[in-house]
Amino acid sequence: MKKEHKDPKGGLTAAGRAHFKRTEGANLKPGVKGAADTPEKMRRKGSWARRHYGGEAKPLKDDKGRPTRHALQASAWGEPVPQTQAAAKKIADKGTALLARAKSIAENRIG
């Protein structure tokens, strides 16, 4: 991936999202930075948090102690950059809560 596709603060730039649209057909959207105040935002942010920080632990710092791109992506989603695995788990737990809240709202609208 080219440098102009990566946001130095984490995540992809608009050019990066457009690149993946052209090459892979992916319809990527920018991260939910503000409050996840709608069911769609809750679902997207919760899904991202669980998918990226809820599974197998990945390195959060490189050999020089700088945050990895995996850690930096949290800032693209409006979360603090995790310094420890416990902080990453906290983001994943927040994602679980967001998904549950989104599901609850959706069920209340239907039923």
C-alpha positions in Angstrom: 0.0 0.0 0.0 1.3 3.4 -0.9 2.1 6.0 1.7 -0.6 8.4 0.5 -3.2 5.7 1.3 -2.2 5.5 5.0 -3.2 8.3 7.4 -0.2 8.9 9.7 -2.6 9.2 12.7 -4.1 5.7 11.9 -6.5 4.3 9.4 -6.8 5.1 5.7 -7.1 8.4 3.9 -9.9 9.1 1.5 -7.4 8.2 -1.3 -6.8 4.9 0.5 -10.5 4.1 0.7 -10.9 5.0 -3.0 -7.9 2.7 -3.9 -9.6 -0.3 -2.2 -12.9 0.6 -3.9 -11.1 0.5 -7.3 -8.9 -2.6 -6.7 -11.1 -4.8 -4.5 -14.6 -3.3 -4.8 -14.7 -2.6 -1.0 -17.0 0.1 0.1 -14.9 1.3 3.1 -16.2 4.2 5.2 -14.2 6.4 7.6 -14.2 5.4 11.3 -16.9 6.7 13.6 -15.0 9.4 15.5 -17.8 11.1 17.4 -20.4 9.7 19.7 -21.9 6.5 18.5 -25.4 7.9 18.9 -27.3 6.0 16.2 -27.8 2.3 15.9 -25.8 2.2 12.7 -22.8 4.0 14.3 -23.1 1.8 17.4 -23.0 -1.3 15.2 -20.1 -0.1 13.0 -18.0 1.0 15.9 -18.8 -2.0 18.1 -18.1 -4.4 15.2 -14.7 -2.7 14.5 -13.7 -2.7 18.2 -14.5 -6.4 18.7 -12.9 -7.4 15.4 -9.7 -5.6 15.9 -9.1 -5.7 19.6 -11.2 -8.6 20.9 -9.4 -11.5 19.4 -5.8 -12.6 19.5 -3.4 -10.0 21.0 -1.4 -8.2 18.4 1.7 -6.0 19.1 0.8 -2.4 20.1 4.3 -1.1 20.0 7.2 -1.7 17.6 10.9 -2.4 18.5 11.5 1.3 19.2 8.5 1.7 21.4 6.4 3.5 18.9 2.7 2.6 18.4 2.1 0.2 15.6 -0.5 0.8 12.8 -2.7 -1.6 14.6 -2.7 0.5 17.8 -3.0 3.8 15.8 -6.2 2.8 14.1 -8.0 3.4 17.4 -7.5 7.1 16.9 -9.1 6.9 13.5 -12.2 5.6 15.4 -12.1 8.3 18.1 -10.6 6.0 20.8 -7.3 6.6 22.7 -4.3 4.7 21.3 -4.0 1.6 23.5 -0.6 1.3 25.2 -1.2 -2.1 26.8 -3.2 -5.2 26.1 -5.5 -4.3 28.9 -6.3 -1.0 27.2 -7.0 -2.9 23.9 -9.4 -5.2 25.8 -11.2 -2.2 27.2 -11.9 -1.0 23.7 -13.1 -4.5 22.8 -15.4 -4.5 25.8 -16.8 -1.1 24.9 -17.5 -2.6 21.4 -19.4 -5.4 23.0 -21.5 -3.0 24.9 -22.2 -0.9 21.8 -23.3 -4.0 19.8 -25.6 -5.0 22.6 -27.1 -1.5 22.8 -27.6 -1.4 19.0 -29.3 -4.8 19.0 -31.6 -3.7 21.9 -32.6 -0.5 20.0 -33.3 -2.5 16.8 -35.4 -5.1 18.7 -37.4 -2.4 20.4 -38.1 -0.7 17.0 -39.3 -4.0 15.5 -41.2 -5.4 18.4 
